[in-house]
Amino acid sequence: MKRKTGDIGSLSEGKKERKRKRLSFKKRKSTGNLGSLASLASSVTSVETVLSADDERQDNQVLETVHIPSGKPPPLTPRTTSITSKTKFYEQKSLLLDFKREFGDDGDDETPTNSPLPPPPPADPTEEVDSSISDLPLPPPIAGRSYTVTVALPGSICDNAQSPQLRSYLAGQVARALAIFNVDEVVIFNDKPGVKVKGSMFEGVTKKTNANIVLARILQYLETPQYLRKALFPHHPDLKFAGLLNPLDCPHHMRATEIAPFREGVVVKRPVKKGKGSFVDCGIDKEVRIDKELEPGTRLTVRMSPDEESTGKHYKGVAVSPDTPRTELGTYWGYRVRLAESFSTVFTECSYKDGYDLTIGTSDKGDLVEKTTFRHFRHVIVFLGGLQGLEPVIEADESLQEADPRTMFDYYLNTCPNQGSRTIRTEEALLITLASLRQKIEENGLRD
């Protein structure tokens, strides 16, 4: 295989040049004469030329031996990158400047005799090194977020799954989309009249299982931190394949060694004197004692006290609202799951005091997102339809007097125009819609 050559000549010419310089060095050593300063500067100048040309070479040849005012020649150093060549050049220039300071020089070198050496250049020679970058202040912490994002979708999307495994996987896709785009609440509404979905407990699963309850249960399970699932979720057929789903890995899904101002926990059954609060399992080495008396098995958010590193038998904390991490720190703290018997009850049973002040419907017959300007809001809700879209859902609700979907929402949008498929599945439309609306939601959501 032929060896490539650079711009400084062929390989044989390079060998001859190195041999000539080695003979010159031996001759200087035997006579003990270092030569005049002009010859030394000429030698270093030739080194700079060789090094500059060496940066452009494509092979891995050895650097040239350099003549310097010392007793022994420097060892041959194999070239690794162009930065090595630049560093060698600065070392040679440093030796030249030391020689000039000691014996003086009447040459016209660009660097002053009494000036210190400039620092070596960074990887990119065109960029200047900013020595004051370490003195810059740290960026301010992210402000709290008071606005909320809610997604409403029908549970009937699970009926389209051909097996329990595929049903669980579909629910996992929905959960991942909700977590990625910081959705605070998900409402599972019934789009089939005559089917009841509410109840104090989620009852079992049969061949005629209720898809709304199955979807809600799996979403709740995935949102719960792993160290709390055993205490909050008993064995159930709906969760048979939930352990195979991709984890959400939300900020409140913390490790045992992670220190944070807030943690999720569950009240444990432990005898406590009256008025002394309760003990909470927060997934760390010791239990946390809070100031409130709560029933065992209750899930809650705990604000950890500053002295959580104490060597006592337990840590200390205060029970707070699940919205506190979001409103104070802007930290996403998971989503809540709510069941609705019909499309209309999504509005009438809203969990927020003032209701949803911005409603968005999605359909292939809607307006383009790019041409829509949002107003400011505190609580926004985004509706997605089922297998047949959102229009049949509104028509099936007998409590609604108006069947035109455009009059039901503030904005009726088409988030995926010019689609290449005849149909878009709900779990796909969820990702597309949230990605399309993300910037407008962040710009118009109120944070105070």
N, C-alpha and C positions, 0 to 999 in steps of 0.2 A: 504494500500500500504506500503510495507516495505521500510524503509529508507536506502539508500546506506551508507556504511561506508568506511572510507579512510584507509590509511596505519598505522595510529597511534592508531588503536584499535577500538573496538565497541563503539556504542553511550553510553551504560551504563558505560563503563570504562571512557569515556570522562567526563561524569557527575560526577563520583566519584572524578576524578582528580581535576575538577573545585571546587567541594565542599571542598576538602582538602586544596586547595590554599586559598579559602575564609576564612576558619577557621584559617589558618596560619596567614593571614593578620590581622584578628581581634585580635589574640593573640599578635602580634607585636604592634598593636596600643594601646592595653590596658597596656602593659608593657612599652611603649615608647622607646623600644630598636629597632633600625634599623638593628642590627646585624653587624657582621664584614664585612669588604670589600670582603673577600673571599666568604662569603655566598651570598653577593649582586651580585658578578660576576657570581657565580654559578646559581643564579636565572635568570640573563639576558641570560646566556648561554642556560638554559632550554627554555627560551622564543624563542631564535633563532631557537632551534630545533623544537619547536611547529609550529613556523611560516613557516619554511622550509617545514615541512610536510603538513602544511595547504595549501600550494600552489598546492599540488598534489591532494587535495580532490575534489570530484565531486559534493558534496552537498553544501548547503548554511548555514553551521553551524556558530554560533557566535564565534568570537575570544576569546581566553582565557584571563582572568583577569591577569594583570601583576603586580608584586611587584616592586614598584619604591620608592625611598626615598622622599616621599611627604606626606602631611597630609591626603589626601583623595585619594582613588583609582580612576583611570581613568574610565570614563563611558564605557560600553560595546558598541563596534562599529560593526555593521553588516558588513560582508565581501561582497564586490562587485566584485573586481577583484584581481588578484595576485599583481598588483602594490600597492594596499592598504596595503597588508601584508608587502611588502618591505618598504613602507613608515613608518609603525609602528615600524619595526625593527630599522630603522635609528633614530627614535625618542628615543627608549630605549637606543641605543648606545650613543646618544648625552647626555642623562642624566648620563650614566655611566662615560663618559669622564669628565663631569663637576664635578662629585664626586671625581674622581681621581685627578683632578687639585687642588681641595681644601684640600684633606686629604693625597694625595700621595698614591703610590701603588708600591709594589715590585714584582708584577706579570709580566709576559712576554706577554703583549698584543701586537698585531701587529701594532697598531696605536700609534705613539709617543705621549707623554703626552702633549707637548706644540704645537703640530701641529693642524691646523684647520681641521674641519670636511670636508671630501670629499663631493662633490655635490651628491645629490640623483641620482641613475642610471636612464637611459632612460627606455622606455618601453621594449626594448630588452637588457638584461644585458650584452650580448656579444659585443655590440656596444659601442664605446667610444664617449663621447661628445666632439665635436670640438668647443672650445670657440672662435676660430678665424674665424668662418664661416661668421660672420657678417662683417668682414673686407675685405672679398674677393671682387674684382672689379666686377661690373656688366658686363654681356656679351655684346660684341660689337653689334651695330645694324646691321641688315641684309643689305648687300650691294645691290645696284641697279641691276636690271636685264635688259640687253640690248637685249637679244635674244627673239624671239617671237615664238609662236606655233600657227599654223593654221590648221584647220580641214575642209576638203572639202567632201561634201556628196550630193547625189541627192535629190531634193525635191519630187521625185515620191514616196518616202516612205510613204507620207501622203495619197496616193491613196489607200493604203492597209487598211486604217481605214474605218470601216463600218458606222461611224456616225460623225457628227461635234464634239461631245463630245470626242470621242476616238481620233479624229485628233488633238484636242487641247491637250489632255493628252500626246499623243506621242511627240508633240513639247515641252511640259513641261519636259519630260524625257530627251530630247536632250539638252535643256537649262541647266538643273541641272548638267548633265555630263560635259558640257563645263565649267561651273563655278567651279565645284569641282576640275578639273584638270588644272585650270589657262590657259585656251585657250584664245588667244588674238584676233583671227579672225576666223570667220566661213564663208565658201563660199558655197552657195547653187547653184549647177549647174544643167542644164537641160540635162537629159539623153534621151529625146525623140526628135528626129529630127523634124523640122517644127513647133515647139511650141516656141513662142516668150515670153520672160519673162522680158524684160527690158522696162523701161518707167519712165517718170519723177515722176509719182504718182502711188501708188498702187490702182488700180481700184477695183470695187466691186466684189462680189462673186455670182456666179450663180450655176446651177446644174453642169455645165462644168467648175468648178472653176480651176484655175491654182494652183496646189499644191505647186509649188516653191514659189509663192508669199505669200500663206497662211502661210507656214512654216517660211519664212523670217519675216513676220509681227509679228507673235507671239513671235519669238525669240527676236525681237527688243523690244517688249512691256515688256517682262519679264526682260530684261537687264536694262531697264530704272528705276531709283529710283522711289519709289511710289509717292513722292511729286511732280514729274514732269510729270506724266502720263496724268493728266487731261489737261495740257497745250499742250502736244505734240501729243496726240492720241485722235482724235474725235471718236464718236461712230461708230463702224463698225461691220458688221456681223461676220467677221473673229475673232473678239475679244469677242464674246458673252460669251464664257465659259472660257476666259483667267483668269478671277478673281477667279476661283475655283482651279487654279493650285498652286502647291507648290512654295513659293517664293524662289528666289536665295539667298537672304541675303548676298550679296557680300560686300566687304569693303566699296564701294562707295554708298551703300544703307544705309545712315546714319540717325540717329535719330535727332530730332530738338535740343536736349540738348547736343549732342556730339560735342566736340571741336576737330578739325583735321586741318592739314596744307592745305588740299585740299578738295574741295567740288564740286559736280556737280550742275549746275544751268541752268536756262533758262532766256533769256533776256525778260524783261517785257516792255510793252508799256507805257512809262512814259516820259513826256516832259523834255528834258535836253538841256542845252545850247550847242551850237556847240563847239566841242573840249573838252567837259567835260566828255566824256565817256558815259557809259550806266549803267542802273540799272539791277541787276540780282537777281532772286529769287532762293536762295540756300536752301530753306526749313528750315530756322531759323527765329527768331522773327523779324529781321530787314533785309531789302534788302542790297545787296552788290553793291557798286559802283566800276566799273572797269575802266581801262584807255582807252579802245577801244570802238569805236562806231559800234555797231552791230545791225542787223535787229531784231525786236521783234520776239519771238518764236524760236530763235536760241539756241540750247543746247551747252554748253561749260563747260570746267573744269576751276575752279577758285582757284588760290593760295591765301589763306587768309593772310592778313597782320598781323603782330604781335600785332597790337593795336585793334584786333577785339573785345576786351572786353570794348571798349570805350563806353561812355554814349551818343554818338552823335545820330543823326537821322538815320544813316546807317553805315554799316561796309565798310571797304576798301579791295580791292583785285585786283589781276592781272590775266588776261586771259592767260592760258598756254595750251600746247598741251595735249591731253588725255594720251599720253605716259609718261608724266613727272612723275607722281607718281610711275610708274613702273621702270623707268630708275634711278630715284634718291633714292627712298626708298625701291624698290623691292615689292611694294604693288600692288596686283592684282586689276585692274581697269575696269573689264568687258571686253566684246568682241564686235567687230564690225561685222556687217552683210553685206555681198556682194553677189550680184546676178551675175551669169555667164550664157551666152547663151548656152555654150557647154563645154565639157571637156577641149578642147584646150585653150579656153579663160580664164580658171582659171590661166594659166601661162602667157598668153600674156597681161592680164589686171591686173597683180599683183600690189598691192598698195605699194610695197617696191621698192626702187630705183634700187637695185641690184638683185631683184628677189629672189626666194627661192633657197638657196644654199644646201638644203637637202630635198629630196622628198622620201616619203615612201608610198608604196602601200600595201594593205592588201588583202589577199586571202587565202583560205584553201589549195591552191597549192603553197604557198610561203615557205620561209625558216624559221627555228625556230629563235625566238628572242634571246634565250640564247646563240646561236652560232654565233651571229652577233655582230661585233664591229663597233660602230658609229664613224664617224669623227667629228671634231668640226664644229660648224655652228653658224649662226646668225638668220636665218629664216628657220624654218622647216615646212613642210606641210605634213599632213597625209590624204590619200584618203581612203574613204570607199565606197563600192558599194551599189547598190540598191537591189531590190528583187531577181535579177538573179546574183548578184555579180558585180565585177568590170570589168571583161573581156567583157561582152556585151556592156558596156558603151564605152569602147575604140573602139570596132569594129563599133559602130554606128556613130562615129565622122568621117565625110567625109574628114575633113581637115588633118587628120593624115595619113601619108604614111606607118607608121609601126604599125602593129596590135598586135605585141608581147608585152604583158604588162611588161615583165621583162626589156625590153629596155627603157621603159618610166620612170622608177623610179631608184633612187640610191639603194634602198633596197625594196625587195618584200617579205613581211613577213607573216607568219601564226601565229597570236597572240593567237589562241586558238586551239592547236593541240589535237587530240584524243577527239573531241567533241562528246557528247552523243546524240545530236540531229542532224537530217539531215540538218537542217537550223538554222542559227543564225540571228535573226532580227537585223536591222541596229542599232537601239537604244541600243541593248544589245552588239553588236560588238563594239560600240563606247566606252562604259565603259570598256570592256575587253581590248581593244587596248590601250587606254590611261593609264590604270593601268599597263599594261605590259611594256610600253615604258617610263613611268615616270622617273625611275631611270636613264636610259641611256640619256634621254633628259636633266635632271638636271646636269648630270656629264659632258656632252659635249657641252652644250650651253655656248656661250661666254657672259661674264658679263661686260666687259669693253667697 
